[in-house]
Amino acid sequence: MRNRIGIIWSFLSHYKYLIVSVLGIAIVGFLDDNSFLRRIQYDLQLDDLKTEIQKYNDQNKADSKQLRELKRDPKAIEKIARERYFMKADNEDIYVLSDDEQPAENQEDETTE
């Protein structure tokens, strides 16, 4: 028993700088708040946020263009009112066509009748 402790102690004393260096690198590299793994996660998150910023900038440009068009052209207001809100003039009729499929149960009932 005493011999084993002596062997372990001599090993630790001989490689003490190597052991401390490896433990320090492991702590900083993997366990610390500023570790390499967290840095990779932050880089991936940063890339996602940059693409999201680009998407919102593009949307902002499109909306600004549409707003300028609405301020300049009254026909554009009419076009949006007709397309989005199904508004109509007094002498018009509106037909809304739907391409939704009916559920399978309703289709079977209709074919059997």
C-alpha angles and dihedrals in degrees: 000000000000090000092055092051089050092051092048091046093050091048092050094046092048096050099029095123092048092048093048091047093050092047091047093050091047092051094046094040101047114007105039126091089246095048127144092251093055090046090056090048091050091049091052091047090049091053091051091049092049091054090048090051090050091050092052092046090053091048090049091052092050093048092047090051091049091048092052089049091051092050093051104037123045090194088066090060089051091049093052092045090053097044102041106027101030092235118164143190120256095259097047137089123209124215118192112204119201126199094191114134120234118242116266093249092058092048092053091049092051094049094050094052 
